[in-house]
C-alpha cells in the first residue's frame, strides 16, 4: 500500500466514542502515528454541537481537512481526493458504517476498511480498532 495518498475517516463510532464523549484511545494513537506523514481527512454528518465538539477535541490540529456535511455524498469524498491530488485507488476510507462511508468509498473505487468494534459479520475488510488499521498503511507511515 505504498501508493496510499489519503485516508478519509468517519467520526462517530470510528474516532469518537459517544459513550465516553471522547476519542477512542486507539483513535488517539492512530492520529498521533499518521500526523504529518499522510493526509487525513474527516467527513462527518452535521449535528447540533458537532463543530464545538470537534474544537473541544482539537481535531483541527490533528487532521488535514474536516468536512461537516448534512448528508454524506460521493461529492464530499471526491472533493477531498481532488484537494489532495489523490486518485480513488490511492485513497483509504475508514469507517464503522457499511451503508454510509464504506458504501461511498466503494462506489468511487476507493479502498475501504471497516472498524468493526462489535465484531459483526461483514463483507468488507475489517479491523477491531484503529490500532489494527495501521497495518493497512505504508511502512513509511507506521
C-alpha positions as semicolon CSV with decimal commas, in nm:
position;residue;x (nm);y (nm);z (nm)
1;X;0,000;0,000;0,000
2;X;0,295;0,227;-0,058
3;X;0,094;0,436;-0,304
4;X;-0,164;0,538;-0,047
5;X;-0,206;0,915;-0,058
6;X;-0,510;0,994;0,158
7;X;-0,706;0,850;0,449
8;X;-1,068;0,959;0,491
9;X;-1,215;0,889;0,834
10;X;-1,562;0,882;0,982
11;X;-1,626;1,044;1,320
12;X;-1,884;0,879;1,549
13;X;-1,806;0,512;1,604
14;X;-1,470;0,533;1,429
15;X;-1,283;0,813;1,609
16;X;-1,538;0,927;1,864
17;X;-1,685;0,716;2,145
18;X;-2,033;0,852;2,217
19;X;-2,035;0,663;2,549
20;X;-1,730;0,837;2,694
21;X;-1,777;1,157;2,489
22;X;-1,416;1,145;2,383
23;X;-1,192;0,989;2,123
24;X;-1,128;0,617;2,146
25;X;-0,780;0,550;2,283
26;X;-0,686;0,369;1,962
27;X;-0,807;0,673;1,764
28;X;-0,572;0,895;1,966
29;X;-0,281;0,661;1,885
30;X;-0,379;0,634;1,517
31;X;-0,395;1,011;1,473
32;X;-0,063;1,060;1,653
33;X;0,103;0,794;1,436
34;X;-0,014;0,927;1,099
35;X;0,001;1,302;1,172
36;X;0,225;1,476;0,920
37;X;0,301;1,153;0,733
38;X;-0,009;1,115;0,516
39;X;-0,308;1,347;0,464
40;X;-0,602;1,255;0,684
41;X;-0,948;1,394;0,625
42;X;-1,266;1,370;0,832
43;X;-1,612;1,360;0,676
44;X;-1,882;1,374;0,939
45;X;-2,253;1,435;0,950
46;X;-2,384;1,765;1,079
47;X;-2,548;1,763;1,418
48;X;-2,606;2,044;1,666
49;X;-2,285;2,098;1,859
50;X;-2,066;1,893;1,623
51;X;-1,843;2,193;1,542
52;X;-1,794;2,269;1,912
53;X;-1,715;1,904;1,980
54;X;-1,453;1,898;1,705
55;X;-1,293;2,209;1,852
56;X;-1,300;2,064;2,206
57;X;-1,124;1,751;2,081
58;X;-0,864;1,967;1,900
59;X;-0,917;1,776;1,576
60;X;-0,832;2,073;1,353
61;X;-0,467;2,048;1,456
62;X;-0,459;1,668;1,404
63;X;-0,639;1,642;1,070
64;X;-0,563;1,792;0,732
65;X;-0,927;1,855;0,641
66;X;-1,264;1,843;0,817
67;X;-1,597;1,843;0,636
68;X;-1,920;1,864;0,834
69;X;-2,197;1,774;0,592
70;X;-2,576;1,736;0,607
71;X;-2,556;1,400;0,425
72;X;-2,255;1,204;0,306
73;X;-2,248;1,212;-0,073
74;X;-1,987;1,095;-0,327
75;X;-1,906;1,462;-0,397
76;X;-1,762;1,507;-0,046
77;X;-1,521;1,217;-0,093
78;X;-1,427;1,329;-0,444
79;X;-1,368;1,682;-0,317
80;X;-1,115;1,553;-0,064
81;X;-0,941;1,342;-0,328
82;X;-0,917;1,642;-0,560
83;X;-0,792;1,866;-0,279
84;X;-0,504;1,627;-0,208
85;X;-0,447;1,523;-0,572
86;X;-0,519;1,158;-0,497
87;X;-0,692;0,904;-0,720
88;X;-0,961;0,679;-0,577
89;X;-0,737;0,371;-0,576
90;X;-0,486;0,562;-0,361
91;X;-0,747;0,663;-0,105
92;X;-0,842;0,457;0,200
93;X;-1,184;0,520;0,356
94;X;-1,206;0,402;0,718
95;X;-1,538;0,393;0,898
96;X;-1,780;0,194;1,107
97;X;-2,086;0,205;0,880
98;X;-2,107;-0,026;0,579
99;X;-2,409;0,160;0,441
100;X;-2,259;0,507;0,474
101;X;-1,892;0,597;0,428
102;X;-1,782;0,249;0,318
103;X;-2,052;0,233;0,053
104;X;-1,944;0,577;-0,074
105;X;-1,582;0,469;-0,084
106;X;-1,669;0,151;-0,272
107;X;-1,884;0,339;-0,524
108;X;-1,591;0,567;-0,601
109;X;-1,333;0,288;-0,626
110;X;-1,153;0,368;-0,301
111;X;-1,002;0,112;-0,071
112;X;-1,224;0,061;0,232
113;X;-1,172;-0,063;0,584
114;X;-1,444;-0,131;0,840
115;X;-1,372;-0,052;1,205
116;X;-1,576;-0,338;1,345
117;X;-1,582;-0,266;1,717
118;X;-1,880;-0,500;1,767
119;X;-1,739;-0,795;1,574
120;X;-2,040;-0,844;1,344
121;X;-2,010;-1,024;1,010
122;X;-1,914;-0,805;0,718
123;X;-1,823;-0,831;0,353
124;X;-1,568;-0,552;0,393
125;X;-1,209;-0,589;0,506
126;X;-1,229;-0,515;0,876
127;X;-1,028;-0,446;1,189
128;X;-1,136;-0,442;1,551
129;X;-0,988;-0,096;1,612
130;X;-0,768;0,174;1,463
131;X;-0,452;0,022;1,609
132;X;-0,507;-0,269;1,370
133;X;-0,581;-0,024;1,086
134;X;-0,219;0,094;1,098
135;X;-0,118;-0,232;0,928
136;X;-0,308;-0,113;0,619
137;X;-0,087;0,195;0,585
138;X;0,253;0,210;0,412
139;X;0,551;0,124;0,630
140;X;0,679;0,481;0,592
141;X;0,369;0,599;0,777
142;X;0,390;0,347;1,063
